[in-house]
Amino acid sequence: MPATRHNGGGSGRRDLALTFLRLGATAFGGPAAHIALMEHEFVRRRAWLTPGEFLDLVGAASLIPGPSSTEVAIYVGYRRAGLVGLVLAGSCFILPATLIVTAIAWAYVRFGALPTAGSLLRGVEPVVVAIIVQAISGFGRAALKSWLLALLGAMALTLFLLGMNPLLLLAGSGAIAAAAHARGGALTALAAPVALFAVPATPAAQGASLGKLFLVFLKAGSAVFGSGYVLLAFLRGDLVGHLRWMSEAQLVDAVAVGQLTPGPVFTTATFVGYVLHGAQGAAIATVGIFLPSFVLVAASGPFIFRLRRSATAGAFLDGVNVASLGLMAAVSFQLARAAVRDVATALIALASLALLLRFRVNSTWLILGGAGVGLLLAAFG
């Protein structure tokens, strides 16, 4: 498989940029939903990638620190248009959420409260559940190549729900699959998450200077694996405990904004930066937390696409892929428990799934439709 699949020409790059701008402005629901939306867009609709190729990118993104769905976007851009595509895809996916979160942060600082989005999300969240279920069904056909891989996926799902670290599940599943392929032979060290640059120490200081703010979020982007909840725990130790730049309530509000807005959850950093240093702080914090992802993907991209040339490396990636599938299923289960809470939301989820499976309706329109239904439900009680 070639390192990249260029389509050439400025029109292709414009198409890439516009597509990720649209996804960044409409991708609600967190990393699992973002990945499902990308699978729908780039595998089902545009056929830029095969299901197996896309799943390889998801597995690769799961093995490096940082926001996994953003890294999948960056990998897709690299695959499509090389380094230019890498920068375009990642930047355009991040930009809409950054602008939205900055506007919310301005209102928060000015008025001291968050705008409510409960009505809108009541209609959007069941649609997101349906999109994830559709993506899991497509991934499953590509990933579950043997009984062992199916077992590893089920184990990852179960152990994640029981509280096991997702990185251990991904690495362990890959190692088991590779060991089974090698039949006990010596294994090559494959795709272990290695920091490509030193993680800076957080300075113990009272003032939230721009330089220190950048280092805090560069550290987070270099070291945090997993969801926004993992980021919350990481930032609490620095921002609330060690540096005392924010209160507990402010940090929870910041993470809530990252989760309630479209695009990457890690735009929590944008909110924190604005609260501490205005628009300049928002920009500095955003660059700090996302910069490691661009560096890591650029460095690992050529290697990831060559993994399939080695049978043992391919087996390792197969194991990582089914574990990623199990984690995605676990997240969808957790989201469904929160999102499908009455007859109306259950009907929204079922109708969305039917439209996706039967008519392949563009998921963006379903999300917008779900938002409208949520507002109507609120208006009519």
N, C-alpha and C positions, 0 to 999 in steps of 0.2 A: 504494500500500500504506500503510495507516495506521501511525503511529509505534509504537503498541502494540496488542495484541489482548487487551483485558481480558476476563476471564470474570466479574468482579465477585464480591462476597461473600466472607465470611470462610472458608467451606468451601473455596473455590478456593485461597485463600492457604495454608490448612492442608495441602491436597493437594500444593501446590507445595513447601512446607517438608518434609513427610514424604518426598516422592519424592527430594528432594536429600539429605536425611539418609541415606536408604537407599543412594543412589548413592555418597555420600561414604564410607560404611562398607564398601562392597563393590567399588569401582572400582579394581581392581589393574591394573598394567601400564603406567602412564605416560600422557602426554597423548593419544596416538593411540588408546589403548584407552578412555580416558575419553570421548573424542568419539564413538567407536563406540557405547559404551553409551548415551550421550545420544541419538544418532540412533535407536537401537533403541527407546528409551523414548518419545521425544517425536515422532518421525516415524512409526514403524511401529505402535507400540502405542496411543498416545494421540491421534495425529493433531493435535497442537497446532500443528505446523508442516508445511509441505510440504517435500519434499527440497530444492527450490531455495532456499527461505527459510532452512532450516537451514544449507545450504552457504554462503549469504551471511554468516551469523553466524560460521562457521568462518573464512572469508576475512577478515572484519573483525577477529576476535581475533588473527589472524596478523600484522596490520599494526601492532599496538600492543605496547609492552613488557609483560612480565609473563607469568604462567603461562597459556598459551593455553586449556587445557581449563577452567580456573576462569573465565576470561573468557567462554567460550562459555556456561557455566552462568549467569553474571551476565546476559549478553545474553538468554538464554531467559527468565529471571525478569523482566527488563524488558519483554520482548515480551508476556509472559503477564499481568503485574499491575503494570506501571509501576515507579515508584521503590521502592515497598514490596516488590514482587516481586524487584527487583534485589538489595535487601539480604537478603531471605529466602533466595533461591536461592544466592547466593554464600556467605553465612554458614553455611548448613546443609550445603553441599558441603564447606566447609573444616573445620567443627567436629569431625566424627568422627576425621579424620586427626590433627588437632591434639591431641585427647585421647589417641589411641593412641600418637603419637610422644612425648608428654609422659610417659606411663607407661613407655615404653621408655627414655627419657632418665633417668628416676628410677632404673631398674634399672642402667643404664650407669654412672651416677655412684656408685651404692651398691656395685655388684659389680665394676665395671671391665671389663665385657664385654657384647657384644650377644647377645640370645637368638637361637638359630638358627631359620631359617624355610625351610631348603632343601627339606625334605620336602613342606611345604605348597605351595611355589611350583613344585615339579616338576609338580604336577597342575594348578595354576592357569594357568601361562604358556601351555601349548598351547591352553587355552580362550580366552585373550586373543587369541592369533593368529587363531583362527577368527572371533572377534567382529570383529576389524579387517578381515579379508577380506570378511566379509558387508557391513560398512559401506562398504568401498571399492566393492563391486559396486553398491550402491544409489546412492552418490554419483556413480559413473561415468555412470549413466543420466541423471542430472540435469545433470552438468557438461560432458560431452563433446558439445557442440552442433555442432562443426564439425571439419574435419581440422586446422585451425590450433590449436584448443584441445587436441585430442588430442596434437599434436606438442609443444605447450608443456608439457603434463603429463609426457610422456615425457622431455623435456629436463630438467625440474626433478628428476625421479626420478634420472636418470643423473648430473647435475651434483652433486646432493646426495651421492650415494654416492662421488663423486670428491672430496668435501670442500669444495664451494663453500658460502659463507654462505647460510643459508636466507632471510634477509631480502632479500638481493640477488635471489635467485631469485623470491621473491614479487613484489617491486616490478618487476623486469624483465619477468616474464611479464605482469603487468597493463599495463605501459607498451606492450609489443608488441601486445597485444590491442586496446588503445585506439587505438594508432597505425594498426593495420590497419583499424579501423572508421572512423577519421577520414580515412583515405586521404591521409595526409601533412599534414592540416590542423593548425592550432594546437591543442594539447592543454591542457585545463584541469588545473591542479594538483589531483590527486585523492588523498585518503586517504593522503598521505605521513605516515609516523609522526612526529608532532610532539609533543614533551613539553609537557604542559599546565601544568607547573610546573617550576621550576628543580630540577635534580638537585643535592642538597646535597653539598658536598665532604666527604670522610671526614677527620675530625680526626686529626692525627698525635699520638697520646697513648699512654701505656703502660697506663692503667687502663681496664677495660671497664665504664664507667659505663652506666647505663640509657639516658641521653640519647644517648650515642655509639653504643650498640648499636642504638637506634631509627634513627639516621641512616644507619648502615651498611646496614641492611636496607631502609630507604626508598629509598636509592640503588640497591640491587639491583633492587627491584621497579619502579623508574622507568626502568631502563636495559637490563635483560637481556632479550634475545630468545632464543627457542629452548628447548632441553631442559635437564634437570637437569645434563647434562654442561657446558653453557655456564655454568650457575650455579656449578658447581664451580670452573671457571677464574676466574670473576669473584670469588668469595669467597676463593679461595686468595691472590689478590693483596692483598686487604685483611686478612683475618683471620690468615693465616699469614705473609705477607711483610711488609706495611707495619706492621700493628698488633701482630702477634705475640701474639694472644690465644689461639691454638690451635696444636696441632702438626698436621703433615701427616696423620698417622694419625687423629687426632680428626676432622678435616674429612672425610676419606674415609668414616669411620664415619657421620658425620652425613648425607652424601649417600646412603649405602647405606640408611639407615633411611628416608629420604624416598622411595626407589625401591621398597623392599620392603613398605611399608605402603600401604593403599588411599588414594585421594584424591590431592590435589595433591602433586607432587614437591617443590614449594617449601616444604613443611612441614619441610624441612631446617632452615629458620630457627628453627622451634620447638625442635628438638633443640639447636642451637647456643645459643640463648637460655637453655635450661634448664641446660646444662653451665656456662655463664658466670655466670648469675644466678638459678638456681632457677626456680620457677614464675612469678615476676614477670618474669624475663628471657624466658621462653618466650612469655608473653603479649605483651610489648613487641615482640619480634622478629617474631612472627606478624603483628601489626597493621602493623608497618612494611613488611614485604615484600608484603602483600596490599592495603594501602590504595590504592596507585596504580591497581590494576586497577579498583576500584570507581569511582574518580574518572574514569578514562579512559573506561570504558564508559558512565557516566552522561552524560559530555560528548559522546561520539560516537554514542550510541544513536539519537537522532533523525536525525542526519545519515546514518547507515548505512542506515536503512530508507527514505530518500529517494533513495538512489543510483540505483535502478532507474528513476526518472523521467527520467533523462538517458541517452540511448542510448550516449554515449561513456563516461559513468561506469559504466553497466551492463557495457559491454565490458571496462573496466578490472577490474571485480569478477569477471567471468567468467575473465579471465586469472589473477587471484589465486586463484580457486577451483580451477582445474585444477592450478596449481602446488602448492596445499595438498594436493590429491589425490595428486600425485606424491610429495610429501614423506611423506605418510601411508603410501603404498605402500613407499617406501624404508625407513621405520621398521619396517613389518611384516616386510619381508624380513630386516632386521637382527635383529629379535626372534625370528623363526622359526629363524634359524640357531642362536641360543642356546637356544631353548626346546624345539625338536623335535630331541632328541639321541639317541633310541633308539626301538625299536619301540613301547614303551608310550606314550611321549609323542606319537608320530606317530598312534597309534590314538586317543588322547584328542582331538587336534586334528581329525582327520577325523570322528570321531563328533560332536563339538560342532558342526562346520560343517554336517553333515547335519541335526542337530536344529534348528539355526537356520534353515536354508533350507527344510526340508520341513515342520517343525511349528511354527516360530516360538516355540520355547521361550524363556521369560524368561531373559535372559542372567545375571541374578543367581543363579538356581538352577543354571545351568551352572557358574558360578564356584565356588559352594559345593560342588557335586558334584565339580568338579576338585580342590578342596582335599582333599576326603575321599578321592578316589582316590590323590592324592599321599601321604597319610598311610598308606593301606593298602599302597601299593607299598613304602614305607619299612619298615612293620611285617613284611612277608613277604619282605623282601630283594630 
